[in-house]
Protein backbone atom coordinates (compact mmCIF):
# COMPACT_ATOMS: atom_id res chain seq x y z
CA UNK A 1 0.00 0.00 0.00
CA UNK A 2 1.43 3.38 -1.00
CA UNK A 3 1.13 6.13 1.60
CA UNK A 4 1.64 9.78 0.71
CA UNK A 5 3.90 12.09 2.71
CA UNK A 6 2.64 12.41 6.26
CA UNK A 7 2.06 15.43 8.49
CA UNK A 8 1.62 15.57 12.23
CA UNK A 9 -1.81 16.34 13.60
CA UNK A 10 -3.08 16.90 17.11
CA UNK A 11 -5.61 14.54 18.64
CA UNK A 12 -7.44 14.60 21.94
CA UNK A 13 -10.51 13.15 23.59
CA UNK A 14 -11.34 11.69 27.00
CA UNK A 15 -11.70 7.95 27.51
CA UNK A 16 -14.76 6.28 28.97
CA UNK A 17 -13.46 3.95 31.64
CA UNK A 18 -11.17 5.30 34.34
CA UNK A 19 -8.03 3.97 35.99
CA UNK A 20 -5.23 6.47 36.64
CA UNK A 21 -4.47 10.15 36.09
CA UNK A 22 -2.44 11.57 33.25
CA UNK A 23 -1.32 15.23 33.02
CA UNK A 24 -3.55 17.68 31.16
CA UNK A 25 -1.87 19.61 28.35
CA UNK A 26 -4.62 21.18 26.32
CA UNK A 27 -6.83 24.24 26.05
CA UNK A 28 -9.85 22.49 27.49
CA UNK A 29 -9.40 21.71 31.18
CA UNK A 30 -9.75 17.95 31.46
CA UNK A 31 -9.07 15.41 34.13
CA UNK A 32 -8.01 12.42 32.07
CA UNK A 33 -8.01 8.97 33.54
CA UNK A 34 -6.87 5.86 31.77
CA UNK A 35 -9.48 3.85 29.90
CA UNK A 36 -10.20 0.60 31.62
CA UNK A 37 -11.47 -2.54 29.93
CA UNK A 38 -12.32 -5.50 32.11
CA UNK A 39 -11.96 -9.16 31.33
CA UNK A 40 -12.05 -12.50 33.07
CA UNK A 41 -11.15 -16.15 32.66
CA UNK A 42 -12.03 -19.56 34.04
CA UNK A 43 -9.51 -21.67 35.98
CA UNK A 44 -7.31 -23.60 33.61
CA UNK A 45 -8.88 -26.97 34.35
CA UNK A 46 -12.42 -25.89 35.12
CA UNK A 47 -13.79 -24.91 31.79
CA UNK A 48 -12.24 -22.87 29.02
CA UNK A 49 -10.30 -25.59 27.25
CA UNK A 50 -12.83 -28.30 28.09
CA UNK A 51 -16.06 -26.67 26.93
CA UNK A 52 -17.51 -27.53 23.51
CA UNK A 53 -18.00 -24.74 20.98
CA UNK A 54 -21.14 -22.71 21.56
CA UNK A 55 -21.27 -23.22 25.33
CA UNK A 56 -20.92 -20.16 27.57
CA UNK A 57 -17.93 -20.87 29.84
CA UNK A 58 -18.71 -18.36 32.57
CA UNK A 59 -16.17 -15.95 33.93
CA UNK A 60 -15.70 -12.38 35.08
CA UNK A 61 -15.13 -8.82 33.95
CA UNK A 62 -11.58 -8.34 35.21
CA UNK A 63 -10.36 -11.75 36.40
CA UNK A 64 -12.70 -14.58 35.45
CA UNK A 65 -11.97 -17.46 37.79
CA UNK A 66 -8.18 -17.71 38.06
CA UNK A 67 -5.80 -15.16 36.55
CA UNK A 68 -4.80 -16.54 33.13
CA UNK A 69 -2.30 -13.81 32.18
CA UNK A 70 1.04 -15.26 31.05
CA UNK A 71 4.39 -13.85 30.07
CA UNK A 72 4.96 -14.01 26.32
CA UNK A 73 7.85 -16.45 26.73
CA UNK A 74 5.50 -18.90 28.49
CA UNK A 75 2.90 -18.75 25.70
CA UNK A 76 2.61 -20.98 22.64
CA UNK A 77 4.69 -20.10 19.57
CA UNK A 78 1.71 -18.67 17.70
CA UNK A 79 1.13 -16.05 20.42
CA UNK A 80 4.83 -15.26 20.63
CA UNK A 81 4.65 -14.41 16.93
CA UNK A 82 1.58 -12.24 17.52
CA UNK A 83 3.39 -10.40 20.33
CA UNK A 84 6.13 -9.38 17.88
CA UNK A 85 3.50 -7.32 16.04
CA UNK A 86 2.05 -5.58 19.11
CA UNK A 87 3.06 -2.22 20.58
CA UNK A 88 2.73 -0.46 23.91
CA UNK A 89 1.04 2.96 23.62
CA UNK A 90 2.60 5.64 25.83
CA UNK A 91 3.40 9.36 25.76
CA UNK A 92 6.57 11.39 25.38
CA UNK A 93 6.71 11.98 29.14
CA UNK A 94 7.21 8.24 29.71
CA UNK A 95 10.67 8.20 28.05
CA UNK A 96 14.13 9.73 28.20
CA UNK A 97 17.10 9.41 25.84
CA UNK A 98 20.00 7.30 27.08
CA UNK A 99 23.67 7.87 26.38
CA UNK A 100 23.76 4.92 23.96
CA UNK A 101 21.18 6.50 21.69
CA UNK A 102 18.52 4.13 23.02
CA UNK A 103 15.28 5.32 24.57
CA UNK A 104 14.63 4.46 28.22
CA UNK A 105 11.16 3.90 29.65
CA UNK A 106 10.08 5.65 32.84
CA UNK A 107 10.30 3.11 35.69
CA UNK A 108 7.16 3.60 37.80
CA UNK A 109 5.80 0.22 38.84
CA UNK A 110 2.23 -0.93 38.40
CA UNK A 111 1.67 -0.74 42.17
CA UNK A 112 3.09 2.78 42.33
CA UNK A 113 0.86 3.84 39.45
CA UNK A 114 -2.24 2.53 41.24
CA UNK A 115 -1.16 4.25 44.45
CA UNK A 116 -0.80 7.53 42.57
CA UNK A 117 -4.29 7.28 41.08
CA UNK A 118 -6.30 5.46 43.76
CA UNK A 119 -4.44 6.40 46.92
CA UNK A 120 -3.08 2.98 47.92
CA UNK A 121 -0.75 0.41 46.32
CA UNK A 122 -1.63 -3.00 44.99
CA UNK A 123 -1.76 -5.79 47.53
CA UNK A 124 1.31 -8.01 47.83
CA UNK A 125 -0.73 -10.91 46.43
CA UNK A 126 -1.32 -9.09 43.13
CA UNK A 127 0.62 -10.55 40.23
CA UNK A 128 2.96 -8.26 38.29
CA UNK A 129 2.61 -5.45 40.87
CA UNK A 130 6.34 -4.67 40.78
CA UNK A 131 6.69 -4.65 37.01
CA UNK A 132 7.24 -1.28 35.27
CA UNK A 133 4.05 0.27 33.87
CA UNK A 134 4.87 3.20 31.58
CA UNK A 135 2.05 2.72 29.05
CA UNK A 136 -1.70 3.18 29.02
CA UNK A 137 -2.97 1.28 25.95
CA UNK A 138 -2.05 -1.38 23.39
CA UNK A 139 -1.82 -1.39 19.58
CA UNK A 140 -0.89 -3.79 16.78
CA UNK A 141 0.67 -3.61 13.34
CA UNK A 142 -1.65 -3.51 10.29
CA UNK A 143 0.79 -2.41 7.58
CA UNK A 144 4.45 -1.31 7.55
CA UNK A 145 3.58 2.11 9.01
CA UNK A 146 0.00 1.68 10.29
CA UNK A 147 -1.15 0.47 13.70
CA UNK A 148 -4.64 -0.16 15.03
CA UNK A 149 -5.79 0.68 18.55
CA UNK A 150 -8.98 1.66 20.37
CA UNK A 151 -10.56 5.01 19.55
CA UNK A 152 -10.45 6.13 23.18
CA UNK A 153 -6.68 5.50 23.25
CA UNK A 154 -6.09 8.43 20.90
CA UNK A 155 -9.02 10.44 22.29
CA UNK A 156 -6.83 12.04 24.93
CA UNK A 157 -5.48 15.48 25.77
CA UNK A 158 -2.18 14.90 24.01
CA UNK A 159 -1.10 16.06 20.58
CA UNK A 160 -0.46 13.28 18.08
CA UNK A 161 3.25 14.08 18.09
CA UNK A 162 3.37 13.30 21.83
CA UNK A 163 2.13 9.71 21.32
CA UNK A 164 4.70 6.91 21.26
CA UNK A 165 4.50 3.27 20.19
CA UNK A 166 6.99 0.73 21.58
CA UNK A 167 7.44 -2.73 20.08
CA UNK A 168 9.21 -5.56 21.91
CA UNK A 169 8.19 -4.42 25.41
CA UNK A 170 8.16 -7.91 26.93
CA UNK A 171 10.27 -10.14 29.12
CA UNK A 172 12.68 -12.68 27.73
CA UNK A 173 13.06 -15.84 29.80
CA UNK A 174 16.76 -15.12 30.35
CA UNK A 175 16.59 -11.31 30.61
CA UNK A 176 16.89 -9.34 33.83
CA UNK A 177 13.79 -7.29 34.53
CA UNK A 178 15.58 -3.97 34.09
CA UNK A 179 16.31 -4.81 30.45
CA UNK A 180 12.73 -4.15 29.33
CA UNK A 181 13.19 -0.42 29.92
CA UNK A 182 15.99 -0.17 27.34
CA UNK A 183 14.27 0.45 23.99
CA UNK A 184 16.40 0.15 20.81
CA UNK A 185 15.67 2.81 18.14
CA UNK A 186 14.07 0.25 15.80
CA UNK A 187 11.43 -0.50 18.47
CA UNK A 188 10.44 3.12 19.10
CA UNK A 189 7.99 5.06 16.88
CA UNK A 190 6.04 8.33 16.98
CA UNK A 191 2.55 9.19 15.80
CA UNK A 192 2.65 10.98 12.44
CA UNK A 193 -1.12 11.34 11.98
CA UNK A 194 -4.45 9.76 12.84
CA UNK A 195 -5.77 8.38 9.55
CA UNK A 196 -8.89 6.69 10.89
CA UNK A 197 -10.98 7.21 13.99
CA UNK A 198 -14.46 6.38 15.25
CA UNK A 199 -15.39 6.73 18.90
CA UNK A 200 -19.15 7.07 19.02
CA UNK A 201 -19.21 8.38 22.57
CA UNK A 202 -17.96 11.75 21.38
CA UNK A 203 -20.46 11.99 18.50
CA UNK A 204 -23.35 9.99 19.82
CA UNK A 205 -26.05 11.72 17.78
CA UNK A 206 -24.33 11.66 14.39
CA UNK A 207 -25.54 9.15 11.80
CA UNK A 208 -22.27 8.71 9.92
CA UNK A 209 -20.27 7.69 12.99
CA UNK A 210 -22.87 6.35 15.42
CA UNK A 211 -23.91 2.80 16.19
CA UNK A 212 -27.11 1.91 18.02
CA UNK A 213 -25.39 -1.28 19.21
CA UNK A 214 -23.05 0.53 21.60
CA UNK A 215 -20.16 2.77 20.74
CA UNK A 216 -17.80 1.93 17.95
CA UNK A 217 -14.30 2.46 19.29
CA UNK A 218 -11.29 2.12 16.96
CA UNK A 219 -8.45 4.17 15.52
CA UNK A 220 -5.75 3.80 12.87
CA UNK A 221 -2.48 5.69 13.44
CA UNK A 222 0.21 6.29 10.85
CA UNK A 223 3.70 6.06 12.34
CA UNK A 224 6.61 8.36 11.57
CA UNK A 225 8.31 5.62 9.49
CA UNK A 226 7.83 1.97 8.49
CA UNK A 227 8.40 -0.52 11.33
CA UNK A 228 11.66 -2.46 11.04
CA UNK A 229 11.89 -6.24 11.40
CA UNK A 230 8.24 -6.94 12.16
CA UNK A 231 5.29 -8.08 10.05
CA UNK A 232 1.66 -7.05 10.06
CA UNK A 233 -0.82 -9.49 11.56
CA UNK A 234 -3.18 -11.49 9.32
CA UNK A 235 -6.78 -10.26 9.61
CA UNK A 236 -10.06 -12.15 9.37
CA UNK A 237 -11.48 -11.45 5.92
CA UNK A 238 -14.68 -13.50 5.81
CA UNK A 239 -17.18 -14.84 8.31
CA UNK A 240 -16.81 -14.27 12.02
CA UNK A 241 -15.46 -15.94 15.14
CA UNK A 242 -17.57 -18.84 16.42
CA UNK A 243 -19.73 -18.46 19.51
CA UNK A 244 -17.93 -20.22 22.35
CA UNK A 245 -14.74 -20.18 20.29
CA UNK A 246 -11.30 -19.78 21.86
CA UNK A 247 -9.67 -16.35 21.60
CA UNK A 248 -6.61 -14.74 23.16
CA UNK A 249 -5.65 -11.14 23.85
CA UNK A 250 -2.03 -10.03 23.49
CA UNK A 251 -1.41 -6.65 25.06
CA UNK A 252 -0.17 -4.59 28.00
CA UNK A 253 -2.53 -4.80 31.02
CA UNK A 254 -1.99 -1.78 33.21
CA UNK A 255 0.82 -0.67 30.90
CA UNK A 256 3.17 -3.46 32.06
CA UNK A 257 5.21 -5.69 29.69
CA UNK A 258 3.18 -7.77 27.23
CA UNK A 259 0.98 -10.58 28.50
CA UNK A 260 -1.10 -13.26 26.77
CA UNK A 261 -4.50 -14.23 28.16
CA UNK A 262 -6.99 -16.75 26.80
CA UNK A 263 -10.78 -16.95 26.98
CA UNK A 264 -13.97 -17.78 25.13
CA UNK A 265 -16.55 -15.86 23.14
CA UNK A 266 -19.54 -15.66 25.50
CA UNK A 267 -21.85 -13.47 23.38
CA UNK A 268 -21.59 -13.37 19.59
CA UNK A 269 -24.95 -11.79 18.78
CA UNK A 270 -23.80 -8.25 17.88
CA UNK A 271 -22.67 -7.27 14.40
CA UNK A 272 -20.02 -4.77 15.53
CA UNK A 273 -18.47 -6.55 18.50
CA UNK A 274 -18.38 -9.78 20.49
CA UNK A 275 -18.12 -10.38 24.21
CA UNK A 276 -15.46 -12.54 25.91
CA UNK A 277 -14.34 -13.70 29.36
CA UNK A 278 -10.63 -12.97 28.94
CA UNK A 279 -8.62 -11.55 31.86
CA UNK A 280 -7.90 -7.99 30.75
CA UNK A 281 -7.25 -4.64 32.45
CA UNK A 282 -6.83 -1.00 31.59
CA UNK A 283 -3.89 -0.99 29.20
CA UNK A 284 -5.27 -3.92 27.18
CA UNK A 285 -7.55 -1.42 25.40
CA UNK A 286 -6.54 -1.24 21.74
CA UNK A 287 -4.83 -4.62 21.85
CA UNK A 288 -5.38 -7.40 19.36
CA UNK A 289 -7.58 -10.43 19.98
CA UNK A 290 -6.64 -13.45 17.88
CA UNK A 291 -7.97 -16.94 17.25
CA UNK A 292 -5.82 -20.06 17.84
CA UNK A 293 -4.27 -19.62 14.38
CA UNK A 294 -3.01 -16.13 15.23
CA UNK A 295 -5.48 -14.37 12.93
CA UNK A 296 -6.77 -11.04 14.27
CA UNK A 297 -10.47 -11.18 15.16
CA UNK A 298 -10.82 -7.77 16.76
CA UNK A 299 -9.68 -4.98 19.08
CA UNK A 300 -10.15 -4.86 22.88
CA UNK A 301 -12.31 -1.81 23.61
CA UNK A 302 -14.10 -1.96 26.97
CA UNK A 303 -15.29 -3.91 29.97
CA UNK A 304 -18.21 -3.51 32.32
CA UNK A 305 -16.95 -0.10 33.43
CA UNK A 306 -15.65 1.32 36.67
CA UNK A 307 -12.45 0.03 38.24
CA UNK A 308 -10.70 -3.36 38.16
CA UNK A 309 -9.77 -3.18 41.84
CA UNK A 310 -11.41 -3.27 45.28
CA UNK A 311 -9.75 -1.82 48.35
CA UNK A 312 -8.83 -4.40 50.97
CA UNK A 313 -7.50 -2.52 53.99
CA UNK A 314 -4.36 -0.63 53.01
CA UNK A 315 -4.13 -1.96 49.44
CA UNK A 316 -6.09 -2.77 46.29
CA UNK A 317 -6.83 -6.25 44.96
CA UNK A 318 -8.24 -7.32 41.60
CA UNK A 319 -11.96 -7.88 41.41
CA UNK A 320 -12.88 -11.49 40.69
CA UNK A 321 -16.05 -12.92 39.17
CA UNK A 322 -16.97 -16.56 39.32
CA UNK A 323 -19.58 -16.58 36.57
CA UNK A 324 -20.35 -14.66 33.40
CA UNK A 325 -23.68 -12.91 33.94
CA UNK A 326 -25.56 -11.97 30.73
CA UNK A 327 -28.35 -10.39 32.81
CA UNK A 328 -25.96 -7.80 34.32
CA UNK A 329 -27.19 -8.41 37.88
CA UNK A 330 -23.68 -9.06 39.21
CA UNK A 331 -21.81 -6.70 36.89
CA UNK A 332 -19.81 -9.65 35.55
CA UNK A 333 -20.75 -9.03 31.93
CA UNK A 334 -17.43 -9.78 30.24
CA UNK A 335 -15.53 -7.46 27.93
CA UNK A 336 -16.18 -6.23 24.41
CA UNK A 337 -14.01 -6.77 21.36
CA UNK A 338 -14.69 -4.71 18.21
CA UNK A 339 -14.74 -6.97 15.17
CA UNK A 340 -11.81 -6.36 12.83
CA UNK A 341 -13.97 -5.40 9.82
CA UNK A 342 -13.63 -1.57 10.05
CA UNK A 343 -9.84 -1.64 9.67
CA UNK A 344 -9.82 -3.59 6.40
CA UNK A 345 -10.50 -0.47 4.33
CA UNK A 346 -7.27 1.09 5.59
CA UNK A 347 -5.15 -1.94 4.79
CA UNK A 348 -6.75 -2.38 1.37
CA UNK A 349 -6.56 1.23 0.20
CA UNK A 350 -4.14 1.74 -2.68
CA UNK A 351 -2.78 4.93 -1.11
CA UNK A 352 -3.54 7.52 1.51
CA UNK A 353 -3.57 11.21 0.57
CA UNK A 354 -3.83 14.27 2.81
CA UNK A 355 -4.61 17.95 2.70
CA UNK A 356 -4.30 20.26 5.69
CA UNK A 357 -4.32 23.90 6.69
CA UNK A 358 -3.29 25.66 9.90
CA UNK A 359 -5.12 28.96 10.16
CA UNK A 360 -7.01 30.73 12.95
CA UNK A 361 -10.62 31.43 11.96
CA UNK A 362 -13.05 32.96 14.51
CA UNK A 363 -16.14 30.89 15.32
CA UNK A 364 -19.19 33.20 15.39
CA UNK A 365 -21.27 33.08 18.55
CA UNK A 366 -24.50 31.28 17.67
CA UNK A 367 -24.78 32.37 14.06
CA UNK A 368 -22.88 31.55 10.91
CA UNK A 369 -19.87 29.27 10.95
CA UNK A 370 -16.10 29.23 10.81
CA UNK A 371 -14.87 27.71 7.55
CA UNK A 372 -11.61 26.39 6.15
CA UNK A 373 -11.21 25.14 2.58
CA UNK A 374 -8.97 22.25 1.62
CA UNK A 375 -8.11 21.01 -1.87
CA UNK A 376 -7.40 17.45 -2.95
CA UNK A 377 -5.90 16.75 -6.37
CA UNK A 378 -6.01 12.94 -6.45
CA UNK A 379 -8.53 11.73 -9.08
CA UNK A 380 -9.01 8.32 -7.46
CA UNK A 381 -12.16 7.08 -5.78
CA UNK A 382 -12.65 7.60 -2.05
CA UNK A 383 -12.70 4.49 0.10
CA UNK A 384 -12.69 6.29 3.46
CA UNK A 385 -12.35 9.89 4.62
CA UNK A 386 -11.16 11.19 7.99
CA UNK A 387 -11.50 14.78 9.17
CA UNK A 388 -9.15 16.03 11.91
CA UNK A 389 -9.82 19.47 13.38
CA UNK A 390 -8.56 21.54 16.30
CA UNK A 391 -10.45 24.38 18.00
CA UNK A 392 -10.09 26.91 20.81
CA UNK A 393 -13.47 27.11 22.57
CA UNK A 394 -14.66 27.33 26.15
CA UNK A 395 -17.33 24.69 25.60
CA UNK A 396 -16.66 22.38 22.63
CA UNK A 397 -19.86 20.51 23.50
CA UNK A 398 -21.71 23.46 21.93
CA UNK A 399 -20.20 22.81 18.49
CA UNK A 400 -21.35 21.21 15.27
CA UNK A 401 -18.66 20.18 12.76
CA UNK A 402 -19.54 19.32 9.17
CA UNK A 403 -17.79 18.75 5.85
CA UNK A 404 -19.06 19.89 2.46
CA UNK A 405 -17.64 19.49 -1.02
CA UNK A 406 -18.11 21.70 -4.08
CA UNK A 407 -20.91 19.45 -5.38
CA UNK A 408 -23.05 20.37 -2.36
CA UNK A 409 -22.77 16.90 -0.82
CA UNK A 410 -22.23 17.36 2.91
CA UNK A 411 -22.08 15.35 6.12
CA UNK A 412 -22.29 16.31 9.80
CA UNK A 413 -19.48 14.59 11.70
CA UNK A 414 -20.01 16.01 15.19
CA UNK A 415 -23.20 17.52 16.63
CA UNK A 416 -22.97 18.74 20.24
CA UNK A 417 -20.39 16.02 21.04
CA UNK A 418 -20.61 14.48 24.48
CA UNK A 419 -16.88 14.76 25.25
CA UNK A 420 -15.34 18.07 26.32
CA UNK A 421 -12.19 18.37 24.20
CA UNK A 422 -10.45 20.63 21.73
CA UNK A 423 -9.49 18.28 18.90
CA UNK A 424 -11.86 16.15 16.88
CA UNK A 425 -11.23 13.20 14.58
CA UNK A 426 -13.95 11.31 12.73
CA UNK A 427 -13.99 8.81 9.85
CA UNK A 428 -16.95 8.43 7.50
CA UNK A 429 -17.82 6.48 4.37
CA UNK A 430 -20.46 9.07 3.43
CA UNK A 431 -18.36 10.07 0.40
CA UNK A 432 -17.25 6.55 -0.56
CA UNK A 433 -17.08 6.00 -4.32
CA UNK A 434 -16.87 9.69 -5.15
CA UNK A 435 -13.72 11.19 -6.73
CA UNK A 436 -11.38 12.67 -4.13
CA UNK A 437 -10.27 15.61 -6.26
CA UNK A 438 -12.05 18.86 -5.51
CA UNK A 439 -12.61 21.58 -2.93
CA UNK A 440 -13.72 20.59 0.54
CA UNK A 441 -15.05 23.04 3.14
CA UNK A 442 -14.96 22.41 6.89
CA UNK A 443 -17.76 24.20 8.79
CA UNK A 444 -17.76 24.69 12.57
CA UNK A 445 -20.89 26.20 14.09
CA UNK A 446 -21.62 27.30 17.68
CA UNK A 447 -25.03 25.94 18.73
CA UNK A 448 -25.28 27.85 22.01
CA UNK A 449 -25.26 31.65 21.60
CA UNK A 450 -24.14 33.73 24.53
CA UNK A 451 -21.93 31.06 26.09
CA UNK A 452 -18.58 32.75 25.33
CA UNK A 453 -15.57 32.95 27.63
CA UNK A 454 -12.41 34.10 25.90
CA UNK A 455 -11.62 33.50 22.24
CA UNK A 456 -13.25 30.80 20.14
CA UNK A 457 -11.74 29.80 16.83
CA UNK A 458 -10.86 26.94 14.52
CA UNK A 459 -7.09 26.50 14.29
CA UNK A 460 -6.46 23.50 12.09
CA UNK A 461 -8.15 21.15 9.63
CA UNK A 462 -6.83 18.04 7.89
CA UNK A 463 -8.41 15.59 5.46
CA UNK A 464 -7.01 12.06 5.29
CA UNK A 465 -8.43 10.06 2.38
CA UNK A 466 -7.96 6.43 1.43
CA UNK A 467 -7.98 5.93 -2.32
CA UNK A 468 -9.13 2.77 -4.09
CA UNK A 469 -12.19 1.03 -5.42
CA UNK A 470 -14.97 1.11 -2.81
CA UNK A 471 -15.30 -2.04 -0.75
CA UNK A 472 -17.99 -4.32 -2.16
CA UNK A 473 -19.84 -6.63 0.20
CA UNK A 474 -19.79 -10.35 -0.58
CA UNK A 475 -22.77 -11.43 -2.70
CA UNK A 476 -24.43 -13.31 0.17
CA UNK A 477 -23.97 -10.52 2.71
CA UNK A 478 -27.14 -8.89 4.00
CA UNK A 479 -27.59 -5.57 5.77
CA UNK A 480 -30.04 -2.68 6.02
CA UNK A 481 -31.36 -2.03 2.50
CA UNK A 482 -30.64 -5.54 1.20
CA UNK A 483 -33.35 -7.22 -0.86
CA UNK A 484 -35.60 -9.76 0.85
CA UNK A 485 -39.02 -11.38 0.70
CA UNK A 486 -39.08 -12.85 4.22
CA UNK A 487 -37.66 -11.85 7.60
CA UNK A 488 -35.46 -14.94 7.49
CA UNK A 489 -33.49 -13.42 4.59
CA UNK A 490 -32.29 -10.55 6.81
CA UNK A 491 -29.54 -12.51 8.56
CA UNK A 492 -27.46 -9.64 9.97
CA UNK A 493 -29.26 -9.32 13.32
CA UNK A 494 -31.91 -11.01 15.48
CA UNK A 495 -34.27 -8.01 15.25
CA UNK A 496 -33.90 -7.42 11.52
CA UNK A 497 -37.05 -7.78 9.44
CA UNK A 498 -38.20 -7.49 5.85
CA UNK A 499 -40.21 -4.41 4.83
CA UNK A 500 -42.42 -5.63 1.97
CA UNK A 501 -43.66 -3.38 -0.83
CA UNK A 502 -45.08 -3.59 -4.36
CA UNK A 503 -43.07 -2.48 -7.40
CA UNK A 504 -45.54 -2.11 -10.26
CA UNK A 505 -46.99 -5.54 -9.56
CA UNK A 506 -43.70 -7.18 -8.57
CA UNK A 507 -43.42 -8.06 -4.86
CA UNK A 508 -40.20 -6.78 -3.31
CA UNK A 509 -38.75 -6.23 0.13
CA UNK A 510 -36.00 -4.33 1.93
CA UNK A 511 -34.20 -5.38 5.12
CA UNK A 512 -34.74 -2.88 7.95
CA UNK A 513 -33.93 -2.75 11.66
CA UNK A 514 -36.04 -1.26 14.51
CA UNK A 515 -34.49 1.90 15.93
CA UNK A 516 -34.85 4.98 18.07
CA UNK A 517 -32.56 7.81 17.00
CA UNK A 518 -29.43 6.03 15.76
CA UNK A 519 -28.61 3.21 13.35
CA UNK A 520 -25.54 1.04 12.74
CA UNK A 521 -23.43 1.31 9.60
CA UNK A 522 -21.32 -1.36 7.93
CA UNK A 523 -18.39 -1.03 5.54
CA UNK A 524 -19.38 -1.64 1.92
CA UNK A 525 -23.03 -0.67 2.42
CA UNK A 526 -24.83 2.66 2.30
CA UNK A 527 -24.94 4.59 5.55
CA UNK A 528 -28.30 4.36 7.32
CA UNK A 529 -30.88 6.60 8.99
CA UNK A 530 -33.64 6.06 11.56
CA UNK A 531 -37.07 7.19 10.35
CA UNK A 532 -40.70 6.15 10.64
CA UNK A 533 -42.64 4.38 7.91
CA UNK A 534 -45.83 3.90 9.96
CA UNK A 535 -46.88 7.47 10.66
CA UNK A 536 -44.62 8.05 13.64
CA UNK A 537 -45.56 5.00 15.74
CA UNK A 538 -42.11 3.43 15.52
CA UNK A 539 -38.77 3.79 13.76
CA UNK A 540 -36.76 1.62 11.38
CA UNK A 541 -33.26 1.95 9.97
CA UNK A 542 -33.31 2.42 6.20
CA UNK A 543 -30.48 3.10 3.72
CA UNK A 544 -29.55 6.65 2.85
CA UNK A 545 -29.34 7.74 -0.78
CA UNK A 546 -25.65 6.95 -1.14
CA UNK A 547 -22.95 6.14 -3.67
CA UNK A 548 -23.06 2.50 -2.48
CA UNK A 549 -26.64 2.15 -3.84
CA UNK A 550 -26.14 4.60 -6.75
CA UNK A 551 -28.42 7.01 -4.91
CA UNK A 552 -31.31 4.52 -4.76
CA UNK A 553 -31.18 3.52 -8.45
CA UNK A 554 -29.85 0.08 -7.49
CA UNK A 555 -32.81 -0.55 -5.17
CA UNK A 556 -35.71 -1.33 -7.52
CA UNK A 557 -39.00 0.29 -6.67
CA UNK A 558 -37.47 2.92 -4.37
CA UNK A 559 -36.66 6.59 -4.78
CA UNK A 560 -34.79 9.30 -2.90
CA UNK A 561 -37.12 10.65 -0.22
CA UNK A 562 -36.52 13.42 2.32
CA UNK A 563 -37.46 12.25 5.83
CA UNK A 564 -37.08 13.31 9.46
CA UNK A 565 -35.28 11.29 12.09
CA UNK A 566 -37.44 9.15 14.38
CA UNK A 567 -36.10 10.07 17.82
CA UNK A 568 -38.45 8.06 20.02
CA UNK A 569 -37.22 7.92 23.63
CA UNK A 570 -33.58 8.44 22.67
CA UNK A 571 -31.52 11.59 23.25
CA UNK A 572 -30.62 11.92 19.57
CA UNK A 573 -30.94 15.34 18.00
CA UNK A 574 -33.62 16.10 15.41
CA UNK A 575 -32.28 15.70 11.86
CA UNK A 576 -33.33 14.96 8.32
CA UNK A 577 -31.82 13.00 5.46
CA UNK A 578 -32.43 11.73 1.95
CA UNK A 579 -33.16 8.00 2.10
CA UNK A 580 -34.34 5.23 -0.21
CA UNK A 581 -38.00 4.37 0.36
CA UNK A 582 -40.55 2.43 -1.71
CA UNK A 583 -42.38 4.56 -4.27
Secondary structure by P-SEA (a helix, b strand, c coil): ccccbbbbbbbbbbbccccbbbbbccccccccccbbbbbcccccccccccccccccccccccccccccccccccccaaaaaaaaabbbbbcccccccccccccccccccaaaaaaaacccccccccccccccccccbbbbbccccbbbbcccccccccccccbbbbcccccccccccccccccccccbbbbccccccccccccccccccccccccccccccccccccccbbbbbccccccccccbbbbbbcccccccbbbbbbcccccccccccccccccccccccbbbbccccccccccccccccccccccccbbbbbbbcccccccccccbbbbbccccccccccccccccccccbbbbbbccccbbbbbbbbbcccccccbbbbbbbbbccccccbbbbccccccccccccccccccccbbbbbbccccccccbbbbbbbbbbccccccccbbbbcbbbbbbbbccccccccccccccccccccccccccccccccccccccccbbbbbbbbccbbbbbccccbbbbbbcccccbbbbbbccccccccccccccccbbbbbbbccccccccbbbbbbbcc
